[in-house]
Amino acid sequence: MKPISPVIPAQSLFDLTGEVALITGASSGLGVRFAEVLAAHGAKVVLAARRIERLKELEKRLTNAIAIPLDVTMRDGFPKAFDTAQKAFGTVTLLINNAGIGNDTMFLNTSAEKWERIRQTNVDALWHLSQEFARRVIEMEKEAAIINLASILSFRVTPGGAAYCVSKAAVLQMTKAMALELAQHKIRVNAIAPGYIMTEMTESYLNSPESDEMKKRIPQRRVGDPSDLDGALLLLASKRASAFMTGSIVTVDGGHLTAF
């Protein structure tokens, strides 16, 4: 029988020194928090989003960070983004597919243009960016990880959110499909499925009376803070902590799915 491995102290278990992380949607909300957490644990961070001014502000606050403009709906720009990251820090070994948009339109009222925009941002971008990432790390023979942002609405649906729910269900299945095929290349693919988290994108709704009934259905009787995702992020980012995890979906929702 193989000897039991020694216990790794938490500070070493979640030490990301040597990792180069590219985070999409890094100009606001969860993307900003993810960048701060990964940088605080030793990773070099590539901040990618359309709003370069915001990225530059975040870049100044972090150690070992670089801001690059990236529109995830324009896949022709993906190779340049990875080339820029590699020139600055070396091969990207951790991809955080965080960029995403929501919708509040009923199925029958969702225009073709809105559906295309949601699909391109929430689904197509993950597919194409992950392909570019995987091909590069395979060529470099690196161990790597992809973390996708799913949602509790990957599992359930809510009125007025049809397009978003469908797109996030696709993220869940994409995570599992990529995990299955990329495991042989030492690339782990997992996802975080947040519940309702207070961010710039959600604060208008979550601070309104319209959200009161929804909050009552959350067992913990509160919405989440971006910091509530820190542990899940570090777990999936660390090749020591989650070495035997791939195709997993980590739900962080205050128990919401149990009482949806």
Residue pairs with C-beta under 8 A, 6 or more apart in sequence:
8 240
12 240
13 238
13 240
13 241
14 41
14 234
14 235
14 238
14 240
14 241
15 41
15 42
15 238
15 240
16 38
16 41
16 42
16 43
16 94
16 234
16 237
16 238
17 42
17 43
18 42
18 93
19 38
19 42
19 43
19 44
19 93
19 94
19 237
20 43
20 44
20 45
20 46
20 85
20 89
20 90
20 91
20 92
20 93
20 94
21 35
21 38
21 43
21 44
21 45
21 46
21 92
21 93
21 94
21 95
21 96
21 237
22 46
22 48
22 81
22 82
22 85
22 92
22 94
22 95
22 96
22 133
23 31
23 34
23 35
23 38
23 45
23 46
23 47
23 48
23 96
23 98
24 31
24 48
24 49
24 70
24 72
24 96
24 97
24 98
24 99
24 125
24 129
25 31
25 48
25 49
25 72
25 98
25 99
25 100
26 32
26 34
26 35
26 47
26 48
26 49
26 55
26 58
26 98
27 47
27 49
27 50
27 51
27 54
27 55
27 58
28 49
28 51
28 54
28 199
28 200
28 201
29 199
29 200
29 201
29 226
30 98
30 149
30 194
30 197
30 199
30 226
30 229
31 47
31 49
31 96
31 98
31 99
32 58
32 226
33 226
33 227
33 229
33 230
34 96
34 98
34 229
34 233
35 45
35 47
35 58
35 62
35 65
36 61
36 62
37 230
37 233
37 234
38 45
38 94
38 96
38 233
38 237
39 45
39 62
39 63
39 64
39 65
41 234
41 237
43 64
43 94
43 237
44 64
44 65
44 88
44 89
44 90
45 62
45 64
45 65
45 66
46 65
46 66
46 68
46 81
46 84
46 85
46 88
46 89
46 92
47 55
47 58
47 59
47 65
47 66
47 67
47 68
48 55
48 68
48 69
48 70
48 81
49 55
49 69
49 70
49 99
50 69
50 70
50 71
52 67
52 69
55 67
55 68
55 69
56 67
58 65
58 67
59 65
59 66
59 67
64 89
66 84
66 85
66 88
66 89
68 81
68 84
68 85
70 77
70 78
70 81
71 77
72 99
72 121
72 125
72 129
73 117
73 120
73 121
73 124
73 125
75 124
75 125
75 128
75 129
75 132
78 128
78 129
78 132
79 132
82 92
82 132
82 133
82 136
85 92
86 92
86 136
91 136
91 137
91 140
91 142
92 133
92 136
92 137
92 144
93 137
93 142
93 143
93 144
93 145
94 144
94 145
94 146
94 147
94 237
95 129
95 130
95 133
95 144
95 145
95 146
95 147
96 147
96 149
96 233
97 125
97 126
97 129
97 130
97 146
97 147
97 148
97 149
97 171
98 149
99 121
99 125
100 121
100 122
100 149
100 167
101 117
101 118
101 121
101 122
101 164
102 161
102 164
102 201
103 110
103 114
103 118
103 160
103 161
103 162
103 163
103 164
104 160
104 161
105 111
105 114
105 160
105 162
105 163
106 159
106 160
106 162
107 162
107 163
110 162
110 163
114 163
115 163
118 163
118 164
118 167
119 163
119 167
122 164
122 167
122 168
122 170
122 171
123 167
123 170
123 171
123 174
126 148
126 171
126 174
127 174
130 146
130 174
130 178
130 189
133 144
133 146
134 144
134 146
134 178
134 182
134 185
134 187
137 143
137 144
137 185
137 187
138 185
138 187
142 186
143 186
143 187
143 239
144 186
144 187
144 188
145 187
145 188
145 189
145 190
145 236
145 237
145 239
145 242
146 175
146 178
146 182
146 187
146 188
146 189
146 190
147 190
147 191
147 192
147 233
147 236
147 237
148 171
148 174
148 175
148 189
148 190
148 191
148 192
149 171
149 191
149 192
149 194
150 168
150 171
150 172
150 175
150 191
150 192
150 193
150 249
151 164
151 168
151 171
151 193
151 194
152 193
152 194
152 195
152 251
152 253
152 256
152 257
152 260
153 161
153 164
153 165
153 168
153 169
154 165
154 168
154 169
154 171
154 172
154 193
154 249
155 169
155 172
155 193
155 257
156 165
156 257
156 260
157 165
158 165
171 191
172 191
172 193
172 249
175 189
175 190
175 191
175 247
175 249
176 247
178 187
178 189
179 188
179 189
179 190
179 246
179 247
179 248
180 247
182 188
182 189
182 246
183 246
188 236
188 239
188 242
188 243
188 245
188 246
189 246
189 247
190 236
190 242
190 245
190 246
190 247
190 248
190 249
190 250
191 248
191 249
191 250
192 229
192 232
192 233
192 236
192 249
192 250
192 252
193 249
193 250
193 251
193 252
193 253
194 224
194 229
194 252
194 253
195 218
195 223
195 224
195 251
195 252
195 253
195 254
195 256
195 257
196 202
196 206
196 211
196 214
196 215
196 218
196 223
196 224
196 253
196 256
197 223
197 224
197 225
197 226
197 228
197 229
198 206
198 223
198 224
198 225
198 226
199 226
202 223
205 211
206 223
211 223
215 221
215 222
215 223
217 256
217 259
217 260
218 253
218 254
218 255
218 256
218 259
219 254
219 255
219 256
219 258
219 259
220 254
220 255
221 254
222 254
223 254
224 252
224 253
224 254
228 252
229 252
232 250
232 252
234 241
235 241
235 242
235 245
235 250
236 242
236 245
236 248
236 250
242 248
251 257
